[in-house]
């Protein structure tokens, strides 16, 4: 599922925990430099599949879109 804010396809990546580097995990999120929000899953998941499922499990309001990004003046 793409980013709900910019439409860019999400990235799935491994995530190293700063508290315990022996506990790697997975996260999904938007890495588009022009995205104003750059959302990520809140939790570090044990598997790639869990991270993808979390990313894809967002509220999806049918037909509702954010307004186009306005140029900065």
PEURBEL-V904677 format. One line per field, one symbol per residue. burial: + if it has 16 or more other ideal C-beta (glycine too) atoms within 10 Angstrom, else -. Layout:
# PEURBEL-V904677
burial = ???
This chain:
# PEURBEL-V904677
burial = --++-+---+----+---------++++++-+--+---+++--++----+++-++------------------
